[in-house]
Amino acid sequence: LLLALDDATGKLHPLPERALDFAIVGALLMELAFLNKIDTDDKELTILDRSPCGDPLLDEMLGLLPADQDTLPIHQAICMTRVQAPEFQEKLFQDLIGQGILKQEKHRFLWVLADRRYPVIDGSEENEVKARIREVALSDAIPDPKDVVIICLMNACDLAPYIFSPEELERARPRLEAVAKMDFIGQALARAIQQIQNAILESISYMGM
């Protein structure tokens, strides 16, 4: 979420359609995997442990997975939980505000509509993440599993241009794509977003006929 924010405006960067929704639920699923609540292979997600995690957001995410299915396609798990993403996003923003990382401002447009922005107060967390991503992408450093996850989410949201210069990105892109393939949830996430983009382009083409 921090990478998706424009530090200069406090607003979200322009992202592919619904990409951030998918990235948020994908991130929560990946956190559940780190806690050994779920496991994945290249196609399926298996629920290993339904007991509470102790984190309200992760417990809510775990509760959204089918109670009568221990195994389901990863793509299905991502799509069926995406409906809660706006609520998850708001809770994550409030958590970042509570930690003193962001603040919330409301701006008026034409004196009527409120436009919420989240300026960064403490950028150390975001800068550390960016530094780790850059080290992985621009060197042969072995990525930490959580860095693999962040790179998967970054690629899915097309955020690399906001982290690398054009010259750096040209050099880093093959490495970023290789690292992103290390995570099965990240791959399913990218496919889901691509399918939405394709559907939008098809609809635009149809309307233009």
NUNUMI-778671 format. One record per residue (C-alpha): x, y, z. Coordinates in steps of 0.25 Angstrom, whole numbers, padded with zeros to 4 digits, always signed. Example, Ala and Ser with C-alpha at 12.3 -4.5 7.8 and 13.67 -1.06 7.14 Angstrom:
! NUNUMI-778671
+0049-0018+0031/+0055-0004+0029/
! end
This chain:
! NUNUMI-778671
+0000+0000+0000/+0011+0010+0003/+0018+0007-0010/+0005+0010-0017/+0004+0024-0011/+0010+0036-0018/+0018+0042-0007/+0017+0056-0014/+0002+0056-0014/-0003+0046-0003/-0012+0040-0014/-0011+0026-0020/-0003+0025-0033/-0011+0022-0046/-0012+0006-0046/-0017-0004-0055/-0032-0007-0053/-0035-0013-0039/-0020-0017-0038/-0019-0011-0024/-0031-0019-0019/-0025-0032-0024/-0011-0028-0018/-0017-0026-0004/-0024-0039-0004/-0012-0046-0010/-0003-0040+0001/-0012-0045+0012/-0012-0059+0006/+0003-0058+0005/+0003-0054+0020/-0006-0066+0023/+0004-0075+0015/+0016-0070+0024/+0008-0074+0036/+0005-0088+0031/-0010-0085+0030/-0010-0089+0016/-0001-0095+0005/+0000-0094-0010/+0005-0101-0022/+0004-0095-0036/-0011-0097-0037/-0017-0099-0024/-0018-0093-0010/-0020-0103+0002/-0025-0098+0015/-0016-0105+0026/-0021-0098+0039/-0034-0090+0041/-0030-0086+0056/-0029-0071+0058/-0016-0064+0055/-0018-0053+0066/-0018-0042+0055/-0032-0037+0052/-0030-0034+0037/-0023-0048+0035/-0034-0055+0043/-0045-0048+0034/-0037-0052+0022/-0036-0067+0026/-0051-0067+0030/-0055-0063+0015/-0049-0076+0010/-0060-0087+0008/-0063-0094+0021/-0066-0107+0013/-0054-0107+0004/-0040-0110+0008/-0035-0108-0006/-0038-0099-0017/-0032-0092-0029/-0023-0080-0025/-0030-0071-0035/-0043-0075-0029/-0038-0071-0015/-0033-0058-0020/-0046-0054-0028/-0056-0058-0017/-0048-0050-0006/-0046-0038-0015/-0060-0032-0011/-0055-0029+0003/-0042-0022-0002/-0048-0007-0001/-0051-0010+0014/-0037-0016+0016/-0031-0004+0009/-0038+0005+0018/-0034-0003+0031/-0019-0003+0026/-0019+0012+0024/-0024+0014+0038/-0014+0004+0043/-0003+0012+0036/-0009+0025+0042/-0009+0019+0056/+0006+0015+0054/+0010+0029+0051/+0014+0026+0037/+0003+0033+0030/-0007+0044+0033/-0021+0047+0026/-0025+0059+0020/-0038+0063+0013/-0038+0072+0001/-0050+0079-0005/-0053+0079-0020/-0063+0089-0025/-0066+0091-0010/-0074+0078-0010/-0067+0065-0012/-0057+0061-0001/-0044+0055-0007/-0036+0047+0003/-0021+0048+0003/-0011+0041+0012/+0002+0049+0012/+0014+0041+0018/+0019+0045+0032/+0030+0035+0034/+0036+0030+0021/+0046+0020+0027/+0038+0008+0025/+0035+0011+0010/+0049+0015+0008/+0054+0002+0014/+0045-0007+0005/+0049+0001-0007/+0064-0001-0004/+0062-0016-0002/+0055-0017-0016/+0065-0009-0023/+0076-0018-0017/+0070-0031-0021/+0066-0025-0035/+0080-0019-0038/+0089-0029-0033/+0090-0044-0031/+0086-0044-0016/+0077-0055-0012/+0063-0050-0009/+0057-0052+0005/+0043-0059+0003/+0036-0046+0007/+0044-0038-0003/+0039-0048-0013/+0025-0045-0009/+0026-0030-0010/+0032-0031-0024/+0021-0040-0028/+0011-0030-0023/+0019-0018-0029/+0019-0025-0043/+0004-0028-0042/+0001-0013-0039/+0011-0008-0050/+0018+0000-0039/+0033-0002-0044/+0033+0011-0052/+0031+0018-0039/+0043+0011-0032/+0053+0011-0043/+0058+0021-0053/+0055+0017-0068/+0070+0012-0070/+0070+0004-0057/+0056-0002-0060/+0061-0007-0074/+0073-0014-0067/+0064-0019-0055/+0052-0024-0062/+0057-0038-0066/+0061-0040-0052/+0048-0035-0046/+0040-0044-0055/+0049-0056-0051/+0047-0053-0036/+0032-0051-0038/+0031-0065-0043/+0036-0071-0030/+0022-0069-0023/+0010-0076-0028/+0000-0067-0022/+0007-0055-0029/+0006-0062-0042/-0009-0064-0040/-0010-0050-0036/-0004-0045-0049/-0013-0054-0058/-0025-0049-0051/-0021-0035-0053/-0017-0038-0068/-0031-0044-0070/-0038-0032-0065/-0029-0023-0074/-0032-0032-0086/-0047-0031-0083/-0047-0016-0083/-0039-0015-0096/-0049-0024-0102/-0061-0016-0097/-0055-0003-0102/-0052-0009-0116/-0066-0014-0117/-0072-0001-0113/-0063+0006-0124/-0069-0003-0135/
! end
